[in-house]
């Protein structure tokens, strides 16, 4: 088990977080422009006992920032939830809202940055400020679990939260890294509109990553005290 870094900034996630002035200011503007939007730091979603943690970049302006659920309400979530459903991790293939009844099984979704950033581009200090929250998610994972990093920023944030050097675990689509504690880190290109429409990431490529993850974890529903069977 990884030790939590002792720091005055270490605290449990709260949707009232205002650690990053730029992001807090942007959210304030959004709440005035879109009063019906969630427009707060977005919590993780899914099974608290999951063996699979999916780490994205940040909430989308008209997606998770609007709905309050990761990868919900915009293009980026279409391929993700469809694929999660195909491999037994989601009860539905489409996530429409935070109240649509969709449930995740053995899977949890979070982001490297919990607030929507201007132009979908968080800066390095904002990724760092949110890293304690990601560290806490990683500490919840049992032995034999898997982390899926969607994109290079999520990959780097995951390694930073684990106290690992990026040079030892380079990012690459469909790469699989065995971490020092025996858990596995899988990489994929992010399922963004740009990547899917330019076919940098195709549904087959994404499914191949999840097939490897499912093979690592075992068949759907197969859990025994956190160990794959």
C-alpha positions in Angstrom: 0.0 0.0 0.0 1.3 3.4 -1.0 1.7 6.0 1.8 -0.2 9.2 1.6 2.1 12.2 1.4 1.7 14.3 4.5 1.0 17.9 3.4 -1.1 20.8 4.6 -2.8 20.6 1.2 -3.8 17.0 1.5 -7.6 16.9 2.1 -10.5 14.8 0.9 -12.1 16.0 -2.3 -14.9 18.5 -2.0 -17.0 20.1 -4.8 -16.4 23.4 -3.0 -12.6 23.2 -3.8 -11.1 26.5 -4.9 -7.4 25.6 -4.9 -6.8 27.0 -8.4 -7.8 30.7 -8.7 -7.9 30.6 -12.5 -10.2 27.6 -12.6 -12.4 28.9 -9.7 -12.8 32.2 -11.6 -13.7 30.4 -14.8 -16.3 28.3 -13.0 -17.8 31.6 -11.5 -18.2 32.9 -15.0 -19.8 29.7 -16.2 -22.4 29.7 -13.4 -23.5 33.2 -14.6 -23.5 32.3 -18.2 -25.1 28.8 -17.8 -27.1 28.9 -14.6 -28.4 25.3 -15.2 -24.9 23.8 -15.4 -23.3 21.9 -12.5 -20.2 24.2 -12.9 -18.3 23.0 -9.8 -15.3 20.6 -9.3 -16.6 17.2 -10.6 -16.5 14.2 -8.3 -15.4 10.7 -9.3 -18.1 8.3 -10.4 -18.5 4.6 -10.0 -17.9 1.6 -7.8 -16.0 2.5 -4.6 -14.6 -1.1 -4.6 -13.6 -1.0 -8.2 -10.5 -2.7 -9.5 -10.4 -0.5 -12.6 -9.8 3.2 -12.3 -10.2 5.3 -15.6 -8.3 8.6 -15.4 -9.3 11.3 -17.9 -8.0 14.8 -18.4 -10.6 17.3 -17.1 -14.4 17.9 -17.3 -15.7 19.1 -20.7 -17.3 22.5 -20.7 -20.6 21.2 -22.0 -20.1 17.7 -20.7 -19.2 16.8 -17.1 -19.0 20.5 -16.2 -22.7 20.7 -17.2 -23.9 17.3 -15.9 -21.7 16.7 -12.8 -20.7 13.2 -14.0 -17.4 12.4 -15.7 -17.5 11.9 -19.5 -21.3 12.6 -19.6 -23.0 15.0 -21.9 -20.5 15.5 -24.7 -18.7 13.6 -27.4 -15.8 12.3 -25.3 -18.1 10.0 -23.3 -19.8 8.3 -26.2 -17.0 5.8 -27.0 -16.0 5.4 -23.4 -19.4 4.3 -22.0 -20.2 2.2 -25.1 -16.9 0.3 -24.6 -17.4 0.1 -20.8 -20.8 -1.5 -21.4 -19.4 -3.9 -24.0 -16.9 -5.2 -21.5 -19.3 -5.5 -18.6 -18.2 -2.4 -16.6 -21.3 -0.3 -17.3 -25.0 -1.0 -17.0 -25.8 1.1 -20.0 -23.9 2.0 -23.2 -24.8 5.7 -23.0 -24.4 8.1 -20.1 -26.9 11.0 -20.5 -27.1 12.6 -17.1 -26.2 12.1 -13.5 -29.7 10.9 -12.8 -30.1 8.4 -15.7 -29.7 5.3 -13.5 -26.5 4.2 -15.1 -24.2 2.2 -12.8 -20.6 1.1 -13.1 -19.5 -2.3 -11.9 -15.9 -2.9 -10.9 -15.0 0.5 -12.5 -14.6 4.0 -11.3 -14.0 7.2 -13.4 -12.1 10.3 -12.4 -10.1 13.1 -13.9 -6.5 14.4 -13.4 -8.1 17.9 -13.0 -11.5 18.2 -11.4 -12.5 21.6 -12.8 -13.2 22.5 -16.4 -10.2 24.6 -17.7 -10.4 27.4 -20.3 -10.0 25.9 -23.8 -9.8 22.4 -22.1 -6.1 23.1 -21.3 -5.1 23.0 -17.6 -1.7 24.3 -16.7 0.9 22.3 -14.8 0.2 23.9 -11.5 -3.5 23.0 -11.8 -2.6 19.4 -12.5 -0.3 19.4 -9.5 -2.9 21.1 -7.2 -5.4 18.3 -8.0 -2.9 15.5 -7.6 -3.8 14.8 -4.0 -7.3 13.9 -5.0 -6.0 11.5 -7.6 -3.6 10.0 -5.1 -6.6 9.3 -2.8 -8.4 7.5 -5.6 -5.4 5.4 -6.3 -5.0 4.5 -2.6 -8.6 3.0 -2.7 -7.6 0.5 -5.4 -7.0 -3.1 -4.2 -4.1 -5.3 -5.1 -4.3 -6.6 -8.6 -6.1 -3.6 -9.9 -5.7 -1.6 -13.1 -5.5 2.1 -13.9 -6.3 3.2 -17.5 -4.8 6.6 -18.3 -6.6 8.4 -21.2 -3.9 10.6 -22.7 -0.5 11.7 -21.7 -1.5 14.3 -19.1 -3.6 11.7 -17.2 -0.7 9.3 -17.6 1.8 11.8 -16.1 -0.6 12.8 -13.3 -1.1 9.1 -12.3 2.7 8.5 -12.1 3.1 11.7 -10.1 0.4 10.6 -7.7 2.2 7.3 -7.3 5.6 9.0 -6.8 7.0 7.4 -9.9 9.3 8.9 -12.6 7.7 9.4 -16.0 10.9 8.4 -17.8 10.6 4.9 -16.4 7.0 4.5 -17.7 6.7 6.3 -21.1 3.2 7.0 -22.4 2.1 5.2 -25.6 -1.3 4.0 -26.9 -2.0 0.4 -25.8 1.1 0.3 -23.6 0.9 -1.7 -20.4 3.1 -0.9 -17.5 3.6 -3.2 -14.4 4.0 -0.8 -11.4 6.3 -1.5 -8.5 3.4 -2.6 -6.3 2.3 -5.1 -8.9 -0.7 -3.2 -10.2 -1.0 -2.3 -13.9 -1.1 1.0 -15.7 -2.6 0.9 -19.2 -2.4 3.8 -21.7 -4.8 4.9 -24.4 -5.2 8.0 -26.5 -8.0 10.1 -25.1 -11.4 9.4 -26.5 -11.9 13.1 -27.5 -13.8 14.3 -30.5 -10.6 15.3 -32.2 -8.9 11.9 -31.7 -12.0 9.9 -32.8 -12.9 12.1 -35.8 -9.3 12.1 -37.1 -9.2 8.4 -36.4 -6.1 8.7 -34.3 -8.2 6.6 -32.0 -10.7 4.2 -33.5 -13.3 2.1 -31.7 -11.3 -1.1 -32.5 -8.1 0.4 -31.0 -10.0 1.4 -27.9 -11.7 -2.0 -27.6 -8.3 -3.7 -27.9 -7.1 -1.8 -24.8 -10.2 -2.8 -22.9 -9.9 -6.4 -24.0 -6.4 -6.5 -22.5 -7.8 -4.9 -19.3 -10.6 -7.4 -19.1 -8.1 -10.2 -19.6 -6.1 -8.9 -16.7 -9.0 -8.5 -14.4 -10.9 -11.7 -15.4 -14.5 -12.1 -16.5 -17.2 -9.5 -15.6 -18.3 -9.9 -12.0 -15.3 -12.1 -11.0 -14.0 -10.6 -7.8 -12.5 -12.3 -4.7 -11.4 -9.9 -2.0 -10.0 -7.5 -4.6 -8.1 -10.2 -6.6 -9.0 -11.1 -10.1 -10.0 -14.7 -10.6 
